[in-house]
Structure formats: C-alpha cells, structure tokens
Amino acid sequence: MRFQLDDVTVTALQQTILAPDNNGNVTLSTELTHKLPRMAGAVDLVKLLQFTPGVTAVTDGNQGLYVRGSDIGQNRMLLNGAPVYTTSHLLGIFSVFNAPYIGGLSLLKSNIPAQYGSTLSSLTDVRTSMSIPERTTFEANVGLIESDIATRIRVSDRVAIMGSARHSYSSWLTSRLMLKREENKLNYEFGDYALGVVADLGRAGRLVVNSHFNHDRAFANFFSYNSGGTLRLRNSSSSAQLCTLLGERTTMENTIYATLYDSRMVLDILGNGVNIASGINDFGMRNVTTSIWRKLTITAGGEYAYRVISPQSIRSSLTSGLTPTIRPSHTHEAAIYGSARWTPHRNFELDAGLRVSLFASERVWVKPEPRILLAVPFGKSARVWAVYNRTIQYLHYVPQSNTGIASDFIVDATRRYPPQVSNNFSVGYSQTALLGRLRWNVELFYRQLYGVVENKTNISAMLTGNQLYDDSLLSGVGEAYGMEVGVGYSSEKLDMQLNYTLSRSLRMFRQMNDGVPFPSHSDRPHNLSAMVIYTPKPSWSFSATFLYASGEPYTAPTSIYISGGSILKEYGSYNGTRLPDFHRLDLSVTYWLSVRTLKRFGINLSLYNVYARKNPLLISWPVYYDDEDRSIIHIQERYHALFTIIPSLSLTMKF
C-alpha cells in the first residue's frame, strides 16, 4: 500500500521496516508498530533511525543523531512543521515522541527538497496522522521505566481528537548509576504530552492542530563530594496546518507554528553556587504549493521565522558582579523556494530546486541554496542516482559535553561566526529481487563544511571564571566522506536489515591543533547496525538489534605532574585519542494474549544491553596519595559507563 500526504510518503511492502527509498532517504510508517523492536520496554521511532545507513550509533547517554559525519546540531527535526530543539531525554534511552501518537516520519539525508532549510546535514520530518479514524481507539504501554497512553477519538465524520501522555518513574534506574553510596541521591523523571485535532473543513481543506510538550527534571545530591544540583528542561512545539485541494492537480499546505525551548541548571559545587540558563523561542509560518501536470511536478512556496535566542548565561557566586549580562538575540529568517520534478521517460528523472534564504540579526545575509537530483531507473528494479545539495544553517549548536542536555546551547550567526555552509554530493545504487523481498543499496557521499564552530573551553572551566561563551568559540572548516552499504530481506514472518558505514569526519581551525585537521566529535570510521524481527505466529514476536561504532574521539593528557601542590596536565593533539569502541545488543520478545484486527493485548520482555557491556561515556585520571606512604602518588585511568544491562517488563494493549 502506498499513499502520499504532501511531503511525506509512507510505504509498506511486505514487512519492510527501515528500508531506504529510491533516493537514499528513509521513511518509517507506524502501520507495523506492534512488530517494531522495543528498547527498554517501548517502541521508539527516532531511536530506530540509528539502524539506517549513514546514521551513527551514539554512546549511551548521548543525545540526538549523527548523520554522515555531522554534529548533533547540524540535523533538524520538525513535528508537523514546528521545530523541535531537543529530540531525546537526558539519559539518551528515549526520544521525546510517544510512538502510538506519531503517524510516520521521514529522514532526509540525500535528496533534501528545496522547501526544507535551516539544516546543514539532514532533516527528520515527523508527522501525526491526518486521517479521521473509523472508530475511537486507545493504545497503552505500562512498563518498569515508563508508561504511556495514546488515543484517537472519533467525534464525528469530520472531527477527531488525538491525545498522548507518557511519564517515567525511573528513579530506580538512576539510583543504579550511583556508586552504591547510600548517602548519594539522584532522582530523575521525564514526561511527554501531546494533544491534537483533525477537522475536515470541506472545500477549505483539512485542518490539523497539534501541540506537543516534553520536560526533564533531575535532582542530585552527592554528599561525599559536598555537591549537588537541579535540572529543568522543557520544550513545546505547537502548529496548525491547513491542507487545501485547489483543483484536480494542485494542493496547498499552510502552516503556522510556535516553539519554546528552555534549559535551567542550578549547581552547588563545594559551596560555589552556579546558575546556567539558555533558551530559544520560534514563531513562524510556511506555505508549500504543489501542482502535478502529467510528467511534471512543481512545488513552490515560502516561509518566515522570528526567533528570540537566549545564549548560555552562567552565573557563579565566585564571579558575582564580574560577568556581563548576556542579552537575547532577536533574529529573522525567511526563504522562498521552488522545485520541479520531471520524468519524461520511465528511465530518467530530474528533480531540480532552488531555495533563497535571508537571515537578519546584527547583519543581513542572503544566500542561494540549489539542489538537484538525477536518477536513472533501469531493468525491473534497479536505480542509479546522483545528488547535489547546498544547505545553509544560520544557527550554531554549541556542545559543551557529550551528555548533550542542559549544558549545550544555541547561538545565532554573527560577523565573527558566519552562517554554516555545506556542499553535499552523493551517488547511489539500489536494487530489489525476489519480488521485492530482497533489497540492497550502496551510496557514496562527500560533504564540504564552512563556518562550523568548536568550543575550545569546556563547561567545567567556565564555572569558576568570568569567561563568556563568545570568548571560547572558534569558526573553521571541515569535511566528511564515506560509503554506506545496506542489505535487507522481508517476508511474511521475517524482516532483517544489515547496514555498514565506512566514513570520516574532519575539522580544521587555525587556532587549534596547530592548524592540523583533527577528527570531529562525530567521527566514527566504522559503524555497523543489524536488526532482526521474527514473527513465527501472530501471538509471538521476537526481535534483536545490534549496534557497533568506533570509539568517540577525545583529547587525552600525555603527562600528569604536581607542581607547588597543584596537579597539572599536558594534553596531546586535539581529539587525538578514542574511547573504546561502542557496541550493544538488545533483545525483545512479545507474547500477544489476544490478537484481533482492532484489539491487541500482550506482554513484552526486553533486555537493553544484553551482555552488560560498559560502554564508557568518559575517562578520568584521578590522582591520589598512597594510604601507607604519602610520598607515593598514584594516577589511575578510570572509565565511566552509564548503563550495564537494563531489563524491562511491560504490558501493551490496543482497543
């Protein structure tokens, strides 16, 4: 079955789960949600994107997506057209979306249409359902870590209400992360809530109004270190979309949206009070009009966004009165775009587009963003394509740690830190066999990057000084290149997917590493993912997923010594050392006690990190005196992992 909703195409062939489309992009439908692998007891659509070609597996506790050598902030996510600035919760296990509420999503990383912008690497387009259900439905999942519920209520033939709620009670899990010291406390919870309305307005079109809210709250008290703190993170994305049929050949989609992102962290470190805050507010509108004329499809439109950006502000009791006040930035971003898809012959396809974007803050930039796709289908199921995209990103996402949340922040482009520019090239080949059950694809990509930023000072150094973020950012260049290979097989009872990516991602800054190129934080030369879903009977579903990635680069000390009672470290080349390789196996089994067309009730047992691999999140080098001889000093390399094995038992139902 295949149907198209404006920009999102949802395809279900056999039991195909995560197969790339004909142009290297990936579309995931929720029609087969009950068969998808469960991680920590729940289905997570965004996390499943890690099992697609070109998407790198991230370390436990890390946030977001690394796509083709990009940083986390170089990938954009939209929910019904509204930007979502945080895509995962603090511990990195769950994304911010409750799967039963989502209608489907598309990951655009090869051919990015001209109507999408403000991203350097990829765009994930998440959509809720636009249909009015034939009957009211409820879905629920009750587990050891989180519980969620989603409903679609049929009010009338023309109106439906959608709702979703998810909340965690994961303090038992976070308590396992402590060093088994009873005097230490760590409490953490998160929640996701959504409400939407679908209305058929007749000739005026179909209206979809959606509002999504998620939050993270954490409290920690380390009595043994005389330190503690609280974290509050919240993100809301609301939009209204009106899809109108203007004629037999023309459709128009108009969107208005508002997004709020706010991060607050209060720390008490050995009596030093620190307050860290950042945020961003978006208000925008977008128009996309599509006309189909036999062998020609034309898409055109425009968009505008007004943003209020609050860069990171750090207030420390040690530097009270010394740190200048950081004022929010008020920015404007607008674009007009048009594209044409021409298929004059069954063995030729041309898709060309142009996007012209404007950004105004302390100065004004106007930049063209051309895109072009050439594709040649041949034989019964083979296809070769070549793509060029030029993308511009006017926002800089500044990471300060590899845990992603709370300490990271966003700043706008300035004269000192100009917009990021990327020239993206890719060529690919795909083919299917055995009536579509067997498929394979190969794609080569190369990316030139300009204006990328790097933070030369980590957050720990900023907590005790009066240094502003503006003093620690550098602007430079980079490149990423690689090869993606994917093989998949689908049948009535079995779905398998195996992907391997060989790639490099490099950065170069004149002020860092003596001007010599170094690996970026997202550089993973080898990345392997595998997924197997087996349903021998309608009442049983088994799944196994495996991830492997080269270790994350970091800067390691080459020598540690004591001078005048102070511990000093000398560091080697920037990002010249790697953490141990990351790999993890997850298993899931679901037994359906009741399986009917419209009703399901089952029990799921899932094991996250089956063989309890301690994938290091970071490495430290504590220095301490010998207990018996104070003249002897020990230096020990210590690996810090976030998780071992996490079992979860959950009840899942749909009626």
Secondary structure, DSSP 8 states (H G I E B T S, - for coil): -EEEETTEEEE--TT--S-B-TTS-EEEEGGGGGGS--BTTB--HHHHGGGSTTEE---TT--S-EETT--GGGEEEEETTEE-S--B-TTSSSBS--GGGEEEEEEESSS--TT--S-SSEEEEEEE--S--SS-EEEEEE-SSEEEEEEEEE-SSSEEEEEEEEEE--HHHHHHTS-S-TTEEEEEEEEEEEEEEEEE-GGG-EEEEEEEEEEEEEEEEEGGGTEEEEEEEEEEEEEEEEEEE-SSSEEEEEEEEEEEEEEEEEEEETTEEEEEEEEEEEEEEEEEEEEEETTEEEEEEEEEEEEEEEEEEEEEGGGTTTS-----EEEEEEEEEEEEEEEEETTEEEEEEEEEEEEESSSEEEEEEEEEEEEEEETTTEEEEEEEEEEEE-EEEE--STT-TTT-EEEE--SSS--EEEEEEEEEEEEEETTTTEEEEEEEEEEEEEEEEEE-S-HHHHTTS---GGGTEEEEEEEEEEEEEEEEEE-SSEEEEEEEEEEEEEEE-TTSGGG--EE-TT--SEEEEEEEEE-SSTTEEEEEEEEEE---EE--EEEEEEETTEEEEEE-STT-EE---EEEEEEEEEEEEEE-SS-EEEEEEEEESTT----EEEEE--EEE-SS-TT-EEE--EEEES-S-EEEEEEEEE-
